[in-house]
């Protein structure tokens, strides 16, 4: 028995890694027993990043390991190797992507979780990897190994269905059924409550028809089957439920606290750069409330932020709150006798209470203004990272289920 991992097979010709992995599982010898397939998201700023940055793994129990290795070897040579070197055209982001460098690993024993934590929180190079029992290919071995090592302590589920080979253009998914499924207790992130639109179809060029996310395996399965059974949903070519680290928050470590020393708004792009004495952060327009709060900040505010530190050193904020705002405005003081706000008598003439006519010197008092949001803010559901854990799920989450 052992663990199989795969990553970086996204390509124009061969589709995405989830589909290649699905295909690989279908091709395994009939005498093996498989665990639950796992889809593992990794550090979004990785140097060798592919779209979505997801790697796959599965536990396989086999009586005949040499037969299993022969099957893996031939699948590698015939189905995966031809994908090598393709540059995936990204119609989502202009960011340059590395040419496909598929990697596959086999471990007799699950490697230590340390390599998963390293790969979900930072950059890992090939030489950092624990030695696999058997390995194939290039940089994809990094994600493949991390996916195998994932301890799956904090999981959600995703049922993925793929389009047929000749499908093109707009995806046809039964929106009415989806809106009903969205009401199910365990189904998460399937619709955008602000816009009333589905969030299960990938944007742009992908063989994935949809991915429906859930807190339980059973709900993911039933939701997927229900959607596929509808005549309003287009034909599909296979589906599978994956155990995932999505919404685990595993990519974040620790909170950043500081006092704002400078703010800079990029008016055209609406992002904000906030400097504090301890860290500097950037908040993008897509951040919704996070961005609105970041734009409200003034020098002197004490803030706390969570996010990923980009290799250039800046924190890409994902969650933000104000601990202690500086006063924003100044007003005339209240009358000490009757509590009415004093009024100016004119330049250099002091203040007078409009009720009791008491007079004082010409003074101002600081007035606090509440931040536009109390407590932590997060981006709207359609703008969050796959790994982002919703604030509504408390620190000790409701879904600490382990894959069965
Ligand atoms: Zn008064």
Boltz pocket constraint, residues with backbone or C-beta under 6 A from the ligand:
constraints:
  - pocket:
      binder: B
      contacts: [[A, 335], [A, 336], [A, 337], [A, 338], [A, 339], [A, 340], [A, 353], [A, 354], [A, 355], [A, 356], [A, 357], [A, 358]]
      max_distance: 6.0
